[in-house]
Amino acid sequence: MPRISATTVREHHDSQHGAILDAVGELLAEHGYDGVEFAAIGERVGLARNSLYRYARDRDELIGQWLQRAFEPAMASAVALLSSERPAPERVAAWLDAQLEFAASPRDGAATRLMAEFDRLPEPVRQMVIDGHRPLREALTAAVRDALAGMPDRDPATALALIDGITGAATRLAAGGLRPQLRAEARRAVLSILNGGNPL
């Protein structure tokens, strides 16, 4: 009987896990949250349903794993932009640019479908999404506070809420194609908030 090395076993496990998460993403894009079922995943990857329990206890855990794989690199990049040594308004503007680029980039539709269903998702899944965004939220909040540090009459919480609104509207528009005018208008609006009405 041939000996299977630990490396081979680990590689096989990782390969299978990757295929399972690929299937999760496909099912999310095609059918939304309700379409992510162990039977459907197993059929796509050629595994018995019971075998999937070696990778996760339920579909919510699998969706959490998919979310981490899908968004962790982008989140890390965004946090790095917001935590750089550049002046705070420039950091936020660079982050905004990255958000617009991400919104305009071709994607498989899984994230879009999941976020469209956010309000009806089970609480554990909503909490995973919120927790995954927490480092980014903290970095953005700190950058806004830094930008307004010398303006005692300004309220960082209000500024952050306004930036959220601008970013949300701009990313929705960017999903149809990122026009230079959209990028310029969004940057102008955000920088005006952070520079006391002066868009630089």
Backbone as numpy.savetxt, mean C-alpha at the origin, in Angstrom:
# Nx Ny Nz CAx CAy CAz Cx Cy Cz
16.09 -44.32 -1.40 15.23 -43.13 -1.40 16.13 -41.88 -1.40
15.91 -40.95 -2.34 16.80 -39.78 -2.43 16.64 -38.87 -1.22
17.77 -38.32 -0.77 17.75 -37.41 0.37 17.36 -36.01 -0.13
16.46 -35.36 0.57 16.06 -33.99 0.23 16.74 -33.05 1.20
17.54 -32.15 0.68 18.26 -31.23 1.55 17.32 -30.19 2.13
17.75 -29.60 3.24 16.94 -28.55 3.88 16.73 -27.38 2.93
17.80 -27.07 2.17 17.69 -25.96 1.23 16.62 -26.24 0.19
16.60 -27.47 -0.31 15.60 -27.84 -1.32 14.19 -27.77 -0.73
14.03 -28.27 0.49 12.73 -28.21 1.14 12.29 -26.77 1.33
13.20 -25.93 1.79 12.88 -24.51 2.00 12.53 -23.83 0.68
13.32 -24.11 -0.36 13.04 -23.50 -1.65 11.67 -23.94 -2.17
11.36 -25.23 -1.99 10.07 -25.74 -2.44 8.94 -25.05 -1.67
9.10 -24.94 -0.36 8.09 -24.29 0.47 7.89 -22.84 0.04
9.00 -22.12 -0.18 8.91 -20.71 -0.58 8.26 -20.57 -1.95
8.59 -21.49 -2.86 8.00 -21.45 -4.19 6.49 -21.68 -4.13
6.10 -22.67 -3.34 4.67 -22.95 -3.18 3.96 -21.76 -2.53
4.61 -21.18 -1.53 4.01 -20.04 -0.84 3.82 -18.88 -1.80
4.82 -18.64 -2.64 4.71 -17.58 -3.64 3.56 -17.82 -4.60
3.40 -19.07 -5.03 2.31 -19.42 -5.95 0.95 -19.22 -5.27
0.88 -19.57 -4.00 -0.37 -19.38 -3.26 -0.72 -17.89 -3.17
0.27 -17.04 -2.87 0.00 -15.61 -2.77 -0.33 -15.02 -4.14
0.28 -15.56 -5.19 -0.10 -15.13 -6.55 -1.58 -15.43 -6.79
-2.00 -16.61 -6.37 -3.41 -17.00 -6.55 -4.33 -16.11 -5.74
-3.92 -15.75 -4.52 -4.71 -14.83 -3.70 -4.92 -13.52 -4.44
-3.83 -12.96 -5.00 -3.93 -11.71 -5.75 -4.85 -11.83 -6.96
-4.75 -12.94 -7.68 -5.61 -13.15 -8.85 -7.08 -13.21 -8.44
-7.36 -13.93 -7.38 -8.75 -14.07 -6.93 -9.30 -12.75 -6.39
-8.46 -11.98 -5.71 -8.89 -10.66 -5.25 -9.26 -9.78 -6.43
-8.41 -9.78 -7.46 -8.65 -8.94 -8.63 -9.91 -9.35 -9.37
-10.14 -10.65 -9.45 -11.26 -11.16 -10.24 -12.59 -11.15 -9.50
-12.55 -11.46 -8.20 -13.80 -11.68 -7.47 -13.91 -10.90 -6.17
-12.87 -10.18 -5.77 -12.90 -9.48 -4.51 -12.67 -10.41 -3.33
-12.87 -9.88 -2.14 -12.60 -10.62 -0.91 -13.32 -11.96 -0.87
-14.59 -11.96 -1.25 -15.39 -13.18 -1.14 -14.87 -14.30 -2.04
-14.11 -13.96 -3.06 -13.59 -14.98 -3.98 -12.34 -15.69 -3.48
-11.77 -15.18 -2.40 -10.55 -15.80 -1.86 -10.96 -16.93 -0.92
-11.06 -18.12 -1.46 -11.44 -19.30 -0.70 -10.36 -20.36 -0.86
-10.14 -21.14 0.17 -9.09 -22.16 0.12 -9.30 -23.12 -1.05
-10.56 -23.49 -1.32 -10.81 -24.42 -2.42 -10.37 -23.82 -3.75
-10.67 -22.54 -3.97 -10.30 -21.87 -5.23 -8.79 -21.70 -5.33
-8.14 -21.36 -4.20 -6.68 -21.22 -4.20 -6.03 -22.57 -4.51
-6.49 -23.61 -3.82 -5.92 -24.94 -4.04 -6.06 -25.39 -5.47
-7.19 -25.09 -6.08 -7.40 -25.49 -7.47 -6.41 -24.79 -8.39
-6.11 -23.53 -8.11 -5.20 -22.77 -8.98 -3.75 -23.22 -8.84
-3.37 -23.62 -7.65 -1.96 -23.98 -7.44 -1.73 -25.49 -7.43
-2.80 -26.26 -7.55 -2.65 -27.71 -7.58 -2.35 -28.32 -6.23
-2.95 -27.76 -5.18 -2.76 -28.28 -3.83 -4.11 -28.65 -3.24
-4.10 -29.69 -2.42 -5.32 -30.02 -1.68 -5.60 -28.90 -0.68
-6.86 -28.66 -0.44 -7.25 -27.60 0.49 -6.55 -27.75 1.83
-6.48 -28.97 2.35 -5.86 -29.19 3.65 -4.39 -28.79 3.66
-3.72 -28.88 2.51 -2.30 -28.53 2.44 -2.08 -27.04 2.67
-3.09 -26.23 2.38 -2.95 -24.78 2.52 -2.83 -24.36 3.99
-3.29 -25.21 4.90 -3.21 -24.87 6.32 -1.77 -24.89 6.84
-0.86 -25.42 6.04 0.56 -25.34 6.42 1.09 -23.92 6.22
0.37 -23.10 5.45 0.82 -21.76 5.13 0.03 -20.67 5.86
-1.19 -20.96 6.24 -2.02 -19.98 6.94 -3.22 -20.68 7.56
-3.73 -20.09 8.63 -4.86 -20.72 9.32 -6.20 -20.43 8.64
-6.26 -19.31 7.86 -7.50 -18.98 7.17 -7.20 -17.98 6.05
-8.22 -17.60 5.30 -8.00 -16.72 4.17 -7.56 -15.33 4.60
-8.02 -14.87 5.78 -7.61 -13.55 6.23 -6.11 -13.48 6.47
-5.56 -14.56 7.00 -4.10 -14.59 7.20 -3.38 -14.59 5.85
-3.91 -15.33 4.88 -3.32 -15.33 3.54 -3.40 -13.95 2.90
-4.52 -13.26 3.07 -4.65 -11.91 2.52 -3.65 -10.98 3.20
-3.47 -11.15 4.51 -2.46 -10.36 5.21 -1.07 -10.60 4.66
-0.73 -11.84 4.36 0.57 -12.16 3.78 0.70 -11.53 2.39
-0.40 -11.59 1.63 -0.37 -10.98 0.29 -0.17 -9.47 0.39
-0.89 -8.83 1.33 -0.75 -7.39 1.51 0.69 -7.02 1.85
1.29 -7.78 2.74 2.67 -7.49 3.13 3.60 -7.61 1.93
3.45 -8.67 1.15 4.31 -8.84 -0.02 4.07 -7.76 -1.06
2.81 -7.38 -1.25 2.47 -6.42 -2.31 2.90 -5.00 -1.97
2.80 -4.62 -0.70 2.98 -3.22 -0.35 4.22 -2.88 0.44
4.87 -3.87 1.03 6.02 -3.57 1.88 7.12 -2.79 1.16
7.52 -3.17 -0.07 8.58 -2.40 -0.75 8.17 -0.94 -1.00
6.93 -0.73 -1.45 6.47 0.63 -1.72 6.38 1.44 -0.42
5.94 0.80 0.65 5.85 1.49 1.93 7.23 1.89 2.44
8.18 0.97 2.32 9.54 1.26 2.78 10.14 2.42 1.99
9.88 2.44 0.68 10.38 3.52 -0.16 9.75 4.85 0.22
8.43 4.84 0.49 7.73 6.07 0.86 8.24 6.60 2.20
8.44 5.71 3.17 8.94 6.13 4.48 10.35 6.73 4.33
11.16 6.13 3.47 12.51 6.66 3.23 12.45 8.07 2.65
11.54 8.31 1.71 11.38 9.65 1.14 10.99 10.66 2.21
10.05 10.27 3.06 9.54 11.19 4.07 10.51 11.41 5.22
11.48 10.52 5.36 12.43 10.61 6.47 13.81 11.08 6.05
13.94 11.54 4.81 15.25 11.95 4.30 15.69 13.27 4.95
16.87 13.74 4.55 17.42 14.97 5.12 16.96 16.22 4.37
16.15 16.06 3.35 15.68 17.21 2.58 14.73 18.06 3.43
14.52 19.32 3.05 13.52 20.13 3.76 12.16 19.44 3.75
11.42 19.60 4.82 10.17 18.85 4.98 9.18 19.04 3.82
8.96 20.26 3.32 8.02 20.39 2.19 8.47 19.60 0.96
9.77 19.57 0.72 10.29 18.80 -0.42 10.08 17.30 -0.21
10.22 16.84 1.04 9.99 15.42 1.34 8.54 15.03 1.03
7.61 15.89 1.47 6.20 15.58 1.25 5.87 15.63 -0.25
6.45 16.60 -0.96 6.21 16.69 -2.40 6.77 15.47 -3.13
7.94 14.99 -2.71 8.52 13.79 -3.33 7.65 12.57 -3.06
7.12 12.49 -1.83 6.20 11.39 -1.49 4.95 11.46 -2.35
4.41 12.66 -2.53 3.21 12.84 -3.36 3.49 12.36 -4.79
4.64 12.75 -5.34 5.01 12.30 -6.69 5.00 10.78 -6.78
5.58 10.13 -5.76 5.65 8.67 -5.75 4.25 8.06 -5.68
3.36 8.68 -4.87 1.99 8.18 -4.77 1.28 8.25 -6.12
1.49 9.35 -6.83 0.84 9.52 -8.14 1.40 8.52 -9.15
2.71 8.31 -9.11 3.32 7.34 -10.02 2.77 5.93 -9.75
2.64 5.61 -8.47 2.13 4.28 -8.11 0.69 4.12 -8.58
-0.12 5.17 -8.38 -1.52 5.10 -8.78 -1.66 4.94 -10.29
-0.72 5.53 -11.04 -0.81 5.49 -12.51 -0.18 4.24 -13.11
0.60 3.50 -12.31 1.32 2.35 -12.85 0.37 1.18 -13.09
0.65 0.36 -14.12 -0.21 -0.80 -14.38 -0.16 -1.75 -13.19
-1.33 -2.20 -12.75 -1.41 -3.15 -11.65 -2.43 -4.22 -11.98
-2.43 -5.28 -11.18 -3.32 -6.38 -11.49 -4.75 -6.16 -11.01
-5.00 -5.08 -10.33 -6.35 -4.77 -9.90 -6.71 -5.29 -8.52
-5.86 -6.13 -7.94 -6.19 -6.72 -6.63 -6.29 -5.65 -5.55
-5.31 -4.77 -5.49 -5.31 -3.73 -4.46 -6.49 -2.78 -4.64
-6.76 -2.43 -5.89 -7.88 -1.53 -6.17 -9.19 -2.15 -5.73
-9.37 -3.43 -6.04 -10.61 -4.12 -5.67 -10.73 -4.23 -4.15
-9.65 -4.54 -3.49 -9.68 -4.69 -2.04 -10.01 -3.37 -1.37
-9.40 -2.27 -1.83 -9.66 -0.98 -1.21 -11.08 -0.50 -1.49
-11.62 -0.85 -2.67 -12.99 -0.47 -2.99 -13.98 -1.16 -2.05
-13.61 -2.32 -1.53 -14.46 -3.07 -0.61 -14.11 -2.83 0.85
-13.23 -1.88 1.11 -12.64 -1.74 2.44 -13.69 -1.70 3.55
-14.74 -0.91 3.37 -15.72 -0.73 4.44 -16.50 -2.00 4.78
-16.54 -2.96 3.86 -17.28 -4.19 4.15 -16.36 -5.37 4.46
-15.07 -5.11 4.53 -14.14 -6.17 4.87 -14.26 -6.50 6.35
-13.94 -7.73 6.74 -13.93 -8.07 8.17 -12.93 -7.19 8.92
-13.24 -6.91 10.17 -12.38 -6.04 10.97 -10.92 -6.48 10.98
-10.60 -7.79 11.10 -9.18 -8.17 11.10 -8.45 -7.77 9.82
-9.13 -7.85 8.68 -8.48 -7.48 7.42 -8.31 -5.97 7.34
-9.35 -5.23 7.74 -9.22 -3.76 7.75 -8.06 -3.34 8.66
-7.95 -4.01 9.80 -6.88 -3.65 10.74 -5.51 -3.97 10.16
-5.40 -5.05 9.38 -4.12 -5.37 8.73 -3.72 -4.27 7.75
-4.70 -3.76 7.01 -4.42 -2.68 6.07 -3.97 -1.44 6.83
-4.69 -1.11 7.89 -4.33 0.07 8.69 -2.94 -0.09 9.32
-2.68 -1.26 9.89 -1.38 -1.51 10.52 -0.25 -1.43 9.49
-0.52 -1.92 8.28 0.51 -1.89 7.24 0.86 -0.48 6.81
-0.11 0.43 6.95 0.12 1.83 6.57 0.66 2.68 7.72
0.69 2.11 8.93 1.04 2.92 10.10 2.44 3.57 10.00
3.50 2.84 9.60 4.81 3.51 9.51 4.80 4.68 8.51
4.07 4.51 7.42 3.96 5.59 6.45 3.22 6.78 7.05
2.13 6.48 7.76 1.35 7.55 8.36 2.17 8.33 9.38
2.93 7.61 10.16 3.77 8.27 11.17 4.83 9.15 10.52
5.42 8.67 9.42 6.45 9.44 8.72 5.85 10.68 8.07
4.66 10.56 7.49 4.01 11.71 6.87 3.62 12.74 7.92
3.09 12.28 9.04 2.72 13.19 10.13 3.94 13.95 10.63
5.05 13.25 10.79 6.28 13.90 11.27 6.77 14.93 10.27
6.70 14.63 8.98 7.16 15.57 7.95 6.30 16.82 7.93
4.99 16.66 8.07 4.10 17.81 8.10 4.39 18.66 9.34
4.58 18.02 10.48 4.92 18.76 11.70 6.24 19.53 11.53
7.21 18.88 10.91 8.50 19.55 10.66 8.30 20.78 9.77
7.48 20.64 8.74 7.26 21.74 7.81 6.60 22.94 8.48
5.75 22.69 9.46 5.01 23.76 10.11 5.61 24.18 11.45
6.79 23.64 11.77 7.39 23.88 13.09 7.60 25.36 13.39
7.91 26.15 12.39 8.17 27.57 12.61 6.94 28.44 12.44
5.75 27.83 12.38 4.52 28.59 12.16 3.54 28.26 13.29
3.65 28.93 14.43 2.83 28.59 15.60 1.33 28.74 15.38
0.95 29.51 14.36 -0.48 29.71 14.11 -1.08 28.61 13.24
-0.26 27.66 12.79 -0.74 26.60 11.92 -1.01 25.32 12.72
-2.01 24.58 12.28 -2.40 23.33 12.95 -2.00 22.14 12.08
-1.00 21.34 12.52 -0.55 20.21 11.71 -1.66 19.21 11.38
-2.58 18.97 12.32 -3.65 18.01 12.08 -4.55 18.46 10.94
-4.86 19.76 10.91 -5.68 20.29 9.82 -4.93 20.22 8.50
-3.65 20.60 8.52 -2.84 20.53 7.31 -2.77 19.11 6.78
-2.60 18.14 7.68 -2.51 16.74 7.27 -3.82 16.27 6.65
-4.94 16.68 7.24 -6.24 16.30 6.68 -6.43 16.88 5.28
-6.01 18.11 5.07 -6.12 18.72 3.75 -5.22 18.02 2.74
-4.01 17.67 3.17 -3.09 16.94 2.28 -3.66 15.57 1.93
-4.30 14.92 2.90 -4.96 13.64 2.64 -6.00 13.80 1.53
-6.81 14.85 1.64 -7.86 15.08 0.65 -7.29 15.32 -0.74
-6.26 16.14 -0.82 -5.63 16.43 -2.11 -5.02 15.16 -2.69
-4.30 14.42 -1.85 -3.63 13.20 -2.32 -4.65 12.17 -2.79
-5.74 12.01 -2.03 -6.77 11.05 -2.42 -7.39 11.40 -3.76
-7.74 12.67 -3.94 -8.34 13.10 -5.20 -7.35 12.96 -6.35
-6.11 13.34 -6.11 -5.10 13.29 -7.18 -4.79 11.86 -7.58
-4.70 10.95 -6.62 -4.39 9.56 -6.97 -5.55 8.91 -7.73
-6.79 9.27 -7.38 -7.92 8.75 -8.15 -7.86 9.23 -9.59
-7.51 10.49 -9.78 -7.38 11.03 -11.14 -6.19 10.40 -11.87
-5.12 10.14 -11.15 -3.92 9.57 -11.77 -4.15 8.14 -12.25
-5.12 7.46 -11.65 -5.41 6.09 -12.08 -5.84 6.05 -13.55
-6.33 7.17 -14.07 -6.70 7.24 -15.48 -5.56 7.73 -16.36
-4.38 7.94 -15.76 -3.22 8.44 -16.50 -2.68 9.68 -15.81
-1.38 9.69 -15.58 -0.76 10.80 -14.85 -0.33 11.88 -15.83
-1.13 12.94 -15.90 -0.81 14.08 -16.77 0.12 15.04 -16.03
1.04 15.67 -16.74 1.94 16.63 -16.09 1.17 17.72 -15.34
0.04 18.16 -15.89 -0.73 19.22 -15.24 -1.28 18.74 -13.90
-1.71 17.48 -13.84 -2.21 16.94 -12.57 -1.12 16.93 -11.53
0.06 16.44 -11.91 1.19 16.42 -10.97 1.51 17.82 -10.47
1.55 18.79 -11.40 1.90 20.17 -11.03 0.86 20.78 -10.11
-0.43 20.56 -10.41 -1.49 21.14 -9.57 -1.48 20.52 -8.17
-1.29 19.21 -8.09 -1.27 18.55 -6.79 -0.09 19.04 -5.96
1.08 19.12 -6.58 2.26 19.62 -5.86 2.05 21.05 -5.38
1.48 21.87 -6.26 1.26 23.28 -5.91 0.33 23.39 -4.70
-0.72 22.60 -4.70 -1.68 22.67 -3.60 -1.05 22.22 -2.28
-0.31 21.12 -2.32 0.31 20.59 -1.09 1.39 21.55 -0.58
2.23 22.03 -1.48 3.30 22.94 -1.05 2.74 24.26 -0.53
1.60 24.69 -1.07 0.97 25.91 -0.56 0.54 25.72 0.89
0.03 24.55 1.22 -0.38 24.27 2.61 0.84 24.27 3.52
1.94 23.70 3.06 3.12 23.55 3.92 3.99 24.81 3.97
3.77 25.73 3.07 4.60 26.95 3.04 3.81 28.20 3.33
2.75 28.05 4.10 1.97 29.23 4.52 1.33 29.97 3.38
0.87 29.25 2.37 0.20 29.88 1.24 1.12 30.15 0.07
2.42 29.91 0.25 3.38 30.14 -0.82 3.74 28.79 -1.46
3.33 28.54 -2.74 3.61 27.24 -3.36 5.03 27.08 -3.81
5.90 27.99 -3.50 7.30 28.00 -3.95 7.37 28.17 -5.44
